[in-house]
Amino acid sequence: MSRDAVQSSGTAGGPVIHLVVNGDGREVPPETTVAGLLVELGLEGRPVLVERNGDALFPRDFAVTALGDGDRVEIVRMVAGG
């Protein structure tokens, strides 16, 4: 299926794309960026590692990396401790 394909309508009636985030299916609006996904997940501003389709992303790229239908995203929170 094409990355630009719209799969279905969300609960608000708008188009959505389907992602797999840490192994779980998730629907988001088209044009959602990695930064937008982090906001939706409540992780904005927190130290995280993000991988999209097997490629690690630099934090500076989160705001400009658009997600596409079928993307697989892995997010790992970094936790310090002793």
C-alpha positions as CSV (number, residue, x, y, z in Angstrom):
1,M,0.0,0.0,0.0
2,S,1.3,3.5,-0.8
3,R,2.6,5.8,1.9
4,D,0.2,8.4,0.8
5,A,-2.8,6.1,1.0
6,V,-5.6,7.1,3.4
7,Q,-6.8,4.0,5.1
8,S,-10.0,5.0,6.9
9,S,-11.7,7.8,8.8
10,G,-10.9,8.5,12.4
11,T,-13.4,9.0,15.2
12,A,-13.7,12.7,14.3
13,G,-14.5,11.7,10.7
14,G,-11.1,12.8,9.3
15,P,-8.7,10.7,7.4
16,V,-6.1,8.7,9.3
17,I,-2.9,6.7,8.6
18,H,-2.0,3.5,10.4
19,L,1.2,3.1,12.3
20,V,2.7,0.4,14.5
21,V,4.2,2.1,17.6
22,N,6.1,-0.1,20.0
23,G,4.3,-3.1,18.6
24,D,0.8,-1.6,18.9
25,G,-1.5,-0.3,16.1
26,R,-2.2,3.4,16.2
27,E,-4.1,5.8,14.0
28,V,-2.9,9.4,13.5
29,P,-3.9,12.2,11.1
30,P,-2.0,12.3,7.8
31,E,1.1,14.7,7.9
32,T,1.8,13.7,11.5
33,T,5.4,14.2,12.3
34,V,7.5,12.3,14.8
35,A,7.3,15.4,17.1
36,G,3.5,15.4,16.8
37,L,3.4,11.7,17.7
38,L,5.5,12.4,20.8
39,V,3.1,15.2,21.8
40,E,0.1,12.9,21.3
41,L,1.9,10.3,23.5
42,G,2.7,12.8,26.2
43,L,6.5,12.5,25.6
44,E,7.2,16.0,24.3
45,G,10.4,17.4,25.8
46,R,11.3,14.1,27.4
47,P,14.6,12.3,26.5
48,V,13.6,9.6,24.1
49,L,15.2,7.5,21.3
50,V,13.1,7.1,18.2
51,E,13.5,4.6,15.4
52,R,11.3,4.8,12.2
53,N,11.3,1.7,10.0
54,G,14.5,0.5,11.5
55,D,16.4,3.9,11.1
56,A,17.4,5.8,14.2
57,L,16.4,9.5,14.1
58,F,18.2,12.5,15.6
59,P,16.1,14.6,17.9
60,R,16.7,17.6,15.5
61,D,14.8,15.7,12.8
62,F,11.6,14.9,14.9
63,A,9.8,18.0,13.7
64,V,10.5,17.5,10.0
65,T,10.1,13.7,9.8
66,A,6.6,13.0,8.5
67,L,5.1,9.6,9.3
68,G,3.5,7.5,6.6
69,D,0.9,4.8,6.4
70,G,2.4,1.5,7.6
71,D,5.4,3.1,9.3
72,R,6.8,1.2,12.3
73,V,8.0,3.4,15.1
74,E,9.9,2.3,18.2
75,I,10.2,4.8,21.1
76,V,12.4,4.2,24.1
77,R,12.4,6.5,27.1
78,M,15.8,7.2,28.5
79,V,15.9,7.0,32.3
80,A,18.8,7.9,34.5
81,G,19.3,6.3,37.9
82,G,21.7,4.6,40.1
